[in-house]
Amino acid sequence: MNVADRADLDASGRLAVEIDGVAVGVFKTRHGVFAVEDACPHGLGKLSSGRLSGREIECPLHNAAFDLASGVCTFGGPWTLRRYAVATNSNGRLLLRPLSEEDESQRSV
């Protein structure tokens, strides 16, 4: 799904978008651009408002941390975020696609 211009990622390297009624956070890091569901599974904190460090995002409500590449919680609980594949088209538009179950089974940590 075509969601935004890559240039829309603000200086903090984050963008909140909606795909089919689901809030998705897009994060630009030195490791690449990642997209995950934008609600912490524990307290529904808006992750795009959290602290971004390397390729981890921290929930602003209770400090759970998630690896953006894998979606796995690295601190605070047994949760995993839904991930989205990110691509950029020739016009500089960000294209997001929910990862399939097969993609998710190949999750890297």
C-alpha positions in Angstrom: 0.0 0.0 0.0 1.3 3.4 -1.0 1.3 5.4 2.3 3.6 8.5 2.2 6.6 10.2 0.6 9.9 8.9 2.0 10.6 12.6 2.7 7.7 12.6 5.1 9.8 10.8 7.7 10.5 13.7 10.0 13.8 14.6 11.6 13.1 12.1 14.4 12.8 9.3 11.8 9.3 8.3 12.5 5.9 8.5 10.8 2.4 7.3 11.9 0.2 6.0 9.1 -3.0 3.9 8.9 -3.4 0.8 6.7 -6.9 -0.7 6.4 -7.8 0.8 9.8 -4.6 -0.4 11.5 -2.2 2.1 13.0 1.3 1.5 11.7 4.6 3.2 12.8 7.3 3.7 10.2 10.8 4.3 11.5 14.0 5.4 9.7 17.2 4.2 11.4 20.8 3.8 10.4 19.9 0.2 9.9 17.1 0.9 7.4 13.4 1.7 7.3 11.1 -0.5 9.3 7.3 -0.6 9.8 5.4 -2.3 12.7 2.0 -2.0 14.3 1.9 1.3 16.2 0.4 0.0 19.4 2.2 -1.8 22.2 0.5 -5.2 22.8 0.7 -4.6 26.6 -0.8 -1.2 27.2 -1.6 0.0 23.7 1.0 2.8 24.0 1.6 4.6 20.6 5.1 3.3 19.7 5.7 6.1 17.2 5.7 8.4 20.2 8.3 6.3 22.0 12.1 6.6 22.3 13.9 5.3 19.2 17.4 4.0 19.8 19.3 2.1 17.1 16.7 -0.3 15.7 14.7 -0.5 18.9 11.5 1.4 19.8 10.4 1.9 23.4 6.8 2.0 24.5 6.1 5.5 26.0 3.8 4.0 28.6 5.8 1.3 30.3 9.2 1.1 28.6 8.8 -2.2 26.9 11.4 -2.3 24.0 10.9 -3.9 20.6 13.4 -4.8 17.9 12.1 -3.1 14.7 13.6 -5.7 12.4 12.0 -8.7 14.1 9.1 -7.2 16.1 10.3 -9.2 19.1 10.1 -7.6 22.6 13.6 -7.2 23.9 12.6 -5.8 27.3 9.4 -6.0 29.3 7.4 -9.0 28.2 6.7 -11.9 25.8 5.1 -9.8 23.0 5.8 -9.6 19.3 4.7 -6.8 17.0 3.2 -7.4 13.6 5.7 -6.2 10.9 5.3 -4.7 7.5 7.6 -5.0 4.5 8.9 -1.6 3.4 9.9 -0.6 -0.1 10.3 2.7 -2.0 9.0 3.2 -5.5 10.7 5.2 -8.2 8.7 8.3 -7.2 10.1 8.1 -3.6 6.8 6.9 -2.2 6.9 4.4 0.8 5.1 1.2 0.0 4.0 -1.0 2.9 2.7 -4.6 2.9 1.8 -6.7 5.9 4.1 -9.7 6.1 2.5 -13.0 5.5 2.5 -15.9 8.0 5.3 -17.5 5.8 7.3 -14.3 6.1 6.7 -14.2 9.8 7.9 -17.8 10.2 11.2 -16.7 8.8 11.5 -13.9 11.4 15.1 -12.9 12.2 16.2 -12.0 15.7 
